[in-house]
Amino acid sequence: MIENPTNSEADAVSLRGPLDERETLARDLVTASYLKGDFVLRSGKHSDRYFDKFLFETDPELLRRLGKHLSTLVPLTTQRLAAPELGAVLLGGAVSMETGLPLVLVRKEPKGYGTSKQIEGRMERGDRITVIEDVVTTGGDSLRSAQVLRDAGADVIHLVVVLDRGEGGEDNIRNAGIPYSPLFRITDLELG
């Protein structure tokens, strides 16, 4: 801690406050979920690095902190959040609890029993929805979820993600007309 800081030091300290918290979160995310090896990604691509989203999403302290930081990326005009199953459901819940916004869950396929819905929860046509995601590689799964919501009459106004792997997802999502905010890009993380 700096005692009696100069003006420039005081400015740096005030600017670093949230950044230090974000930098610590980045380190903790890597520690909790970064794996090295030979992995096949959802996109079908092979990678020598992998972020196991379930390792960071099932840690209550990390999940709470991610919900807090992701919530700052949600546009004020959002009326409802959406989270694709299964990976983003806990994140969506954390952001929903942080913002007070209601949440819908987007299934990969309509369930074959009960109500046979593909979107679970209450949603009205025209609702302005921000989609919460965990990890984006090419953006294919995110775009599929956004299309399900659009087909049901929602206005998908934003997509917020914990981690963009830097493999084309951002461009694909933006090209689909969806504003995009990653909490972290792969280049933000010290992977060691």
C-alpha positions in Angstrom: 0.0 0.0 0.0 1.3 3.5 -0.9 1.4 5.9 1.9 1.2 9.7 1.1 1.2 9.0 -2.7 2.0 11.7 -5.2 -0.8 12.8 -7.5 0.4 10.4 -10.2 0.7 7.6 -7.7 -2.7 8.4 -6.4 -4.1 8.3 -9.9 -2.5 5.0 -10.6 -3.8 3.5 -7.3 -7.4 4.7 -8.1 -7.1 3.3 -11.6 -5.5 0.0 -10.4 -8.2 -0.8 -7.8 -10.6 -2.6 -10.2 -7.7 -3.6 -12.4 -6.0 -5.4 -9.6 -9.2 -7.2 -8.8 -9.6 -8.1 -12.5 -5.9 -9.2 -12.7 -6.3 -11.4 -9.6 -9.4 -12.9 -11.1 -7.5 -13.6 -14.4 -4.8 -15.4 -12.4 -7.3 -17.4 -10.4 -9.2 -18.3 -13.6 -6.0 -19.7 -15.1 -5.0 -21.5 -11.9 -8.4 -23.1 -11.6 -9.1 -24.2 -15.2 -6.2 -23.9 -17.6 -5.0 -27.3 -18.8 -2.3 -28.4 -21.3 -2.5 -31.5 -23.4 -4.2 -32.7 -26.6 -7.8 -31.5 -26.7 -10.6 -31.6 -29.3 -12.7 -28.4 -29.0 -16.5 -28.2 -29.6 -15.6 -26.6 -33.0 -13.7 -29.8 -33.9 -10.4 -28.0 -33.8 -7.5 -29.6 -31.9 -5.7 -27.5 -29.3 -2.8 -28.0 -26.9 -4.5 -25.8 -24.3 -7.9 -26.0 -22.8 -10.0 -24.0 -20.3 -12.2 -26.4 -18.4 -15.1 -24.1 -17.7 -16.6 -26.5 -15.2 -13.6 -26.1 -13.0 -14.1 -22.3 -12.8 -17.9 -22.4 -12.8 -18.2 -24.9 -9.9 -16.0 -23.0 -7.6 -18.4 -20.8 -5.6 -15.9 -18.0 -4.9 -14.7 -17.8 -8.5 -18.2 -18.0 -9.8 -19.4 -15.1 -7.6 -16.5 -13.0 -8.7 -17.1 -13.8 -12.4 -20.8 -12.9 -11.9 -19.8 -9.6 -10.5 -17.4 -8.7 -13.3 -19.6 -10.0 -16.1 -22.5 -8.0 -14.8 -20.6 -4.8 -15.4 -20.5 -5.7 -19.2 -24.3 -6.1 -19.4 -25.9 -3.2 -21.2 -28.3 -1.1 -19.1 -31.0 -1.6 -21.8 -31.0 -5.4 -21.1 -34.4 -6.7 -20.0 -33.5 -10.4 -19.6 -30.4 -12.6 -19.6 -30.0 -15.9 -21.5 -27.5 -18.7 -20.8 -27.0 -21.7 -23.1 -27.0 -25.1 -21.5 -25.0 -26.6 -19.8 -21.8 -24.6 -19.5 -23.2 -21.1 -19.1 -26.2 -21.9 -16.8 -24.3 -21.3 -13.6 -22.7 -18.1 -15.0 -26.1 -16.9 -16.1 -27.4 -17.5 -12.7 -24.5 -15.6 -11.0 -25.0 -12.6 -13.4 -28.8 -12.7 -12.8 -28.3 -12.6 -9.1 -25.8 -9.7 -9.4 -28.0 -7.6 -11.7 -31.5 -8.6 -10.6 -32.4 -9.4 -14.2 -34.5 -12.5 -15.0 -32.8 -15.4 -16.8 -33.8 -17.8 -19.5 -32.0 -21.0 -20.3 -31.4 -22.1 -23.9 -31.4 -25.8 -24.6 -29.4 -27.3 -27.4 -32.5 -29.1 -28.6 -36.1 -28.9 -27.4 -36.6 -31.4 -24.6 -38.6 -34.4 -25.7 -40.9 -34.5 -22.7 -43.0 -32.2 -20.5 -43.4 -28.8 -22.1 -41.0 -29.7 -25.0 -39.4 -26.2 -24.8 -36.1 -25.2 -26.1 -36.1 -22.0 -24.0 -36.8 -22.4 -20.3 -38.1 -19.5 -18.2 -40.3 -16.6 -19.0 -39.6 -14.6 -22.2 -41.7 -12.2 -24.1 -41.4 -11.4 -27.8 -39.3 -8.2 -28.2 -37.4 -8.7 -24.9 -33.9 -7.2 -25.1 -31.6 -10.0 -24.2 -27.9 -10.3 -23.3 -26.5 -13.8 -23.7 -24.0 -14.9 -21.1 -21.3 -17.4 -22.3 -18.4 -19.2 -20.8 -15.7 -19.7 -23.4 -15.9 -18.7 -27.1 -13.7 -20.3 -29.8 -15.4 -19.9 -33.1 -18.7 -18.6 -31.7 -20.8 -21.3 -33.3 -22.6 -22.4 -30.2 -23.2 -18.8 -29.1 -24.6 -18.0 -32.5 -26.9 -21.0 -32.4 -28.3 -19.9 -29.0 -28.8 -16.4 -30.3 -30.7 -17.7 -33.3 -33.0 -19.8 -31.1 -33.7 -16.6 -29.1 -34.3 -14.6 -32.2 -36.6 -17.2 -33.7 -38.7 -17.0 -30.5 -39.0 -13.2 -31.0 -36.2 -11.9 -28.7 -34.0 -9.0 -29.6 -30.4 -10.2 -28.8 -28.6 -7.0 -28.0 -25.3 -8.3 -26.6 -23.2 -11.3 -25.9 -20.9 -11.3 -22.8 -18.3 -14.1 -22.4 -15.8 -15.0 -19.7 -13.0 -15.9 -22.2 -12.5 -15.4 -25.9 -9.9 -17.9 -27.2 -9.0 -15.6 -30.1 -9.9 -18.1 -32.8 -12.4 -16.2 -34.8 -15.4 -16.2 -32.5 -15.4 -12.4 -32.0 -15.5 -11.7 -35.7 -18.2 -14.3 -36.3 -20.4 -12.9 -33.5 -19.9 -9.3 -34.6 -20.6 -10.3 -38.3 -23.9 -11.7 -37.1 -24.8 -8.2 -35.8 -24.3 -9.0 -32.1 -22.2 -6.6 -30.0 -19.7 -8.6 -28.1 -17.8 -8.1 -24.8 -15.3 -10.6 -23.5 -14.3 -10.3 -19.8 -10.9 -11.7 -20.9 -9.2 -12.4 -24.2 -6.7 -15.2 -24.3 -4.0 -12.5 -24.8 -5.0 -11.0 -21.4 -4.0 -14.1 -19.5 -0.5 -15.3 -18.4 -0.6 -18.9 -19.3 2.9 -20.0 -18.4 
